[in-house]
Amino acid sequence: MTARGIHHVTGITAGVQANVDFYAGFLGLRLVKQTGGYADAEQLHLVYGDALGSPGSLLTFLVWEAAGRGRTGIGQVSEVALAVPPGSIGDWVTRALAAGIPVEGPSREFGEPVLRLKDPDGLIVKLVGADMPTPAPIPDAPTRLRGVTLLTDKAEDTARFVARFGYTAGPRDGLTQRMISDTDAVDVREVSGFVPSVTGAGVPDHVAFRAADADEVRSMRLSLKDHGPTEVHDRKYFLSLYVRDPAGILMEHATDGPGMTVDEAPGELGRTLFLPPGEAARADDLRAMLPQFALPGEERFPVRDLPFIHRFNRPADPDGATLVLLHGTGGNEADLMPMARRAAPQATLLGVRGRANEEGSNRWFRRLDAATFDQADIRGEAEAFAAFVDGAVTGYGLDPDRLVFAGYSNGANFLAAVMQLHPAIVHRAILMRAVQPLEHPPAADLSHMQVLLLDGRDDTFAPAASTLAEDLAARGAAVDAMTLAAGHELTAADAHEAARWLRRSLPDAGHTKASEAPD
């Protein structure tokens, strides 16, 4: 089999804007595609490459916003190498130092000049001095992949597995065996005794090797029938076979076509968000959930360092209102964005993630047992959330008179506590499936508040004895309480009633007919 080389390398990032700033801004790669993930459409996938998005130039990232750092170890790609003109290494050192980017080197490896950088997630990116086949969009920018480094405790087996893709054994340097093709190299590094890798930000997910066409992918799968499980998936831009080598390293065999220009002209690459073909029914919801970013030179929303993880979704024509969204148990900052976008098409959405964690699920406060809320934790987190809101208003320039808070389940319970403990923060609130979380609510003046309570008629999680509506009204709040034909889950009626209430409480919000959706 002829070695066609590496098709792409896929990594994981915890910060989409920092990732774009590094790869498109600092390195000068071209963003050639942005899609909802084909394995998980609620996960943004970015693809960088040359001007045409050619196989062999592609570096892709799964966006796991605010994810934990992974651990590089056995069974993983550890470094990604990009080719730059040999004479540019010194200039790249200067650029990295000026930009405050961690840099190591330059040095020489296998006779080539090498400079190691770290991207914002800690992924090691090697710039390797090598002849450039195509012009770069900015001087000395990379236009193709030069190789990857694999960490394995089964070096001979891994090298033999890489040879399946047409690579041949090249020179050896200590514990590293270089496998070569006509265009790039795979360095197989023996690391017996290392810890296993852990998936997360800053750790590559897999390396993909080029296949000429679908027949070559099928032939590869047949050759692996005695090796172990394989999977084949149509990723629209290429057909892919996935398999793990004897050390557990995830590898892919991907066709050159149809390619990145199948749905965009070369001059338009990377400008449109595409979604997997099977996700058309929830396209609007996904566009509300996926993280937004700005390309170099575009106007951007600065990210502030605040005590809660958060995400904005901004419409093309914002009306000045901001909906602050608090998810339920097990959710995250994007969960309520689809419902909120249906209720308020022109509002800016600010999704916030709770800081408590219970059996791996995000929550807003701890429980002492299944039925008892930790009152001290509620009060402590409520104070932190009030500080977060103050910081968001100041840092992002939000209009405090046009903030609307919306919470669901655990998030609604927490929001109810914030309203009573820090009443100056909230003027308008939508509480969905909420109960009174405070054992001893303070005697606060809530006469400035407008509140919509949406309960489920068949909600088995909400005790009938909850006094929340009465407690809020007794302290002066204007409470609209509705019981919907629903259980604990959210329904289309929640978005519909929220939209009606918002039109009354924010009469000049500029809601479009989309907010008039029927139940």
Summary of the structure (lengths in Angstrom):
residues: 519
radius of gyration: 26.2
end to end distance: 58.9
largest distance: 80.1
contacts: 1766
relative contact order: 0.10
helix: 25%
strand: 32%
